[in-house]
Amino acid sequence: MAQISWVKDELLLACALVMENGWRELRQNDLRVLELSDLLRALPLHGGAAVDHRFRSPNSVSRKTTDIATAHPDHAGPMTKGGRPTQEIVADFLAHPSEMLAAARALRDGIASGELHRIPVQPEEIDDDGGQGAREGRLLMRLALYRERDRTLRDQKITQVQKLGKPIRCEVCAFDFGETYGALGVGYVEVHHITPLHATGPRETRLDGLALLCANCHRMCHRSYAGAAWRTPAAVREEMRHGGAHAASPAS
């Protein structure tokens, strides 16, 4: 079969296993490798690739754990040819160990619940770098976008805000669809998870964990940029403040 590159979701699960094993590789007959092989073959990412017994076989999973282990800076021997994405996932785990392990656990929880298998591909789940920038990978991003587009959830959030006597407008830039588009835009707004699912886990969404955003600010919250895979509405507001000040500066 043609070689299929490992994507962020798969590397996330494999690297978590290696980290929990003391950054040592795992052999193909290890029960943890066998379990991960079955899990990767079931991920809704590569179409019908899993019909081939060689796809993410225990042997290929074991080789990937070797790539990950040898990419660790403390590894004494030579590095195997695992590729740049493997090196990047190791760097992410070293820089954000608790967050990356939480993302791996959240991904496993979403798979175990069956929810990730029922959700169709979502627009914008693949970002500018092919989905590799988002720390949670494509599947948790898919789940987050799917939940944010849930009309019932959005209506419940708007009702909550109205009961608090607050305006229905973007919490970052204060854009009000009704003021701009008249009756067409009254009551319209998008919702966004303030903290991404890779940090909270795919548990039931709480209304207090959602923010009202315009489409532009929503996209900026989800955008991978400058080493950050996501940002809160407050962080986007700060980016706007600095960006606006820079734009207003006279040209030299």
N, C-alpha and C positions, 0 to 999 in steps of 0.2 A: 504494500500500500504506500501511497505517497506520504511523506513525512508531514505531519501537522504540528505546527509550532505550538508550544505551551503558552497559554494566555494567563493573564494576571490571576484570575480566579484559581486556576490549577496550581500555579506557582505559590500562591498564598497558602493553600492547604499543604503542599509538599514542604514548604519552608517551615511552617509551624511544626510539622512532624520532626524535622531535622533539629530545630531549635530545642524542642522538648526532649530530644535524644542527646542533648549536650553537644550539638553541632557536629555530630558524627553521622556518617552515612548508614543506611539500613540495607540489609541484604534482601534479595527477592523472595526468600522463604519466610521472612519476618511477617507475623500476623498483621502488624500495622501496615505493612506495604501491601499485603493482599487486600486488606480492607480499603485502603486508599485507591488501589487500582479499580476496585468495583465502584467506588464512589465517583471517580473521575470518568469512568465509562458511562455513568448515568447522568452526567451534567448536561443540561440542555444548551450546549454551546457549539457542537461540531456536527450537527445533522445526524446522518446515519453512520458516522465513522465507527461507532462502537460495534457494528456488526462484524467487523474484522477483529479476530482474536488478538492480533498484534497491537491494536490500538490501546495505549496506556496499560500495557501488560505489566505484571509484577516486575519483569526484567527492566522494562523501560522506566518504571517508577523508581526502581532501585538506582538506575543510572542517573536519574535526575537528582536523587538525594545525594549522590556523589558529587554532581556538579555544584549543588548548593553548599555541601560541606567544604569542598575545596575552594569555594569563592570566599569563605570566611577569612578575614585578614590574619587570624592566628594560625591558620593551617600551615603546617611546616613544609609540605611537599608542593609539587607543581599543581596548577589549577587546570582542571579539565575544561573542554571547550563547551561550556554551558550556554554561552551567549550573553549579550548585554542584559536582556530582561532578567536572567537569573542573577546576575551581579547586582542589578537594581533592587530586586526583592530582598536580597541579603542585606543590602545597605538600609532599606526601609525597616527591616526587622531590628537591625542594630540601633537605628536612630529612634524608633518608636516601638519597642518590644511589646508593651502592654496593649497598645492600640492595635498592632498587627495581629496579635494573638486573639484579641477580641473580635477582629474582623473575620478571622478564620472560624472562630466559634459561631459567630452570627451566620456565616455562610453555611456551616454544617447544620445549624438549627433550621435555616430556611429550606435546605434540601430535605432534611428529615421530616419536616411538616408537610412536604409535598407542594407547598405554595409556589416555590420557584419553578416547578414543572408546569404549573397551570397558567402562568402569566405569559402572554405573547410578547414578542420583541417590541420594545418601546422606542419611539423616536427620541433621538438625542442620548441614548444610552452609550453610544460610541462617540467619544469626544474627538478633539482635533488630532490627537496622537493615537487614534485607533482603539481607545478604551484602556490603554495601558497606564494612563496617568491617575485615574481614580483609584484611591487606595483600596476601596472595597471591591474593585473589579466590576465586571459588567453585570453580574447577576444580582448583587445587592443594589446596584444602581437601578437596574430594571425594576426591582421591587419598590424602591423608593419613588421612582417616577410613576409607577402604576398606582400606588397609594395616593400620591399627590394629585393625580387626575381623577380620583374617586369623587363623583359629584356629591354623594351623601356626606362624605367627610368634609368637603369644602363648604357645603351648606351649613353643617353643624358648627364649623369654625366661624363662619360669618355671623351666625345667630349668637354665638358666644360673645363676639366682639360687640355686636349691637346691644346686647344686654348690659354690657359694661359702659355703654354710652360713647363708644369710640367710633371714629369714622372708618368707612370701608375704603381704605386706600393703601398704597404700598408703604410698608414699614421702614423701607430704606430711603426712597426718594420722595415719598409723599404724593406720588402720582395718583390721581383720582380719575378712573375711567369715566365716571358720570360727568365730571366737570368738563372733560375733553370731548366726549362723544355724545353727550346728552342722554336721552332715554335709552339709546342703544347700549351705553356703558354702565348704566346705573346698577349697582350691586355686583358688578363683575370684578373679579380679582383672582389671582392664583394663590395656591397654598404651597408651603415649603417646609420640610423637616429642618428645624433649627440645628439639631445635631444629627448627622447622618446615621444610617442604619449600621454602618460598620462600627460605630462607637456605642450605639444603644442596643444593638441586636434587633432582629426582626419581630419584636414583640408587638402587641396591640398598640396602634398609634394613639397617643394622647393629644387632646386638643391643645393643651398648654405647650406641647412640643412643636406646634406649627406656627408659622408666621405668614402674614398676608403680603404678597409681593406682586409687582408688575412683571410682565414677561421678561423685560431686560434685566432687572435685578435678580430675578429667579435664575436666569441663565448664568449670571456672574457668580452666584452662590455655588452653582454646580461645576463651574469651569476649573479645570486643572491648569494651574499657572504658577510659575516661579517656585516650584517645589511643593506647593500646597495643592492637595487633591480636592479640597472643598473649603468653604469659608462661611461663617455665620452672617446673617443680615447686618449685624453690628460691624463686622469686619468689612463688608462691602460698603457700608455707609462711610467708614473711615477712608477706604480707597477713593470713594467719590470726593470726599473733602480734599484730599491731597491732589487728586487728579484735576479737580476743578480749579484749585489754586494754581496748579502748574499751567493749565490751559489759559488762565487769565493773565499769566505773566507776560510782559511785553517781549517781543522777539528781540534777540540780541543782534 
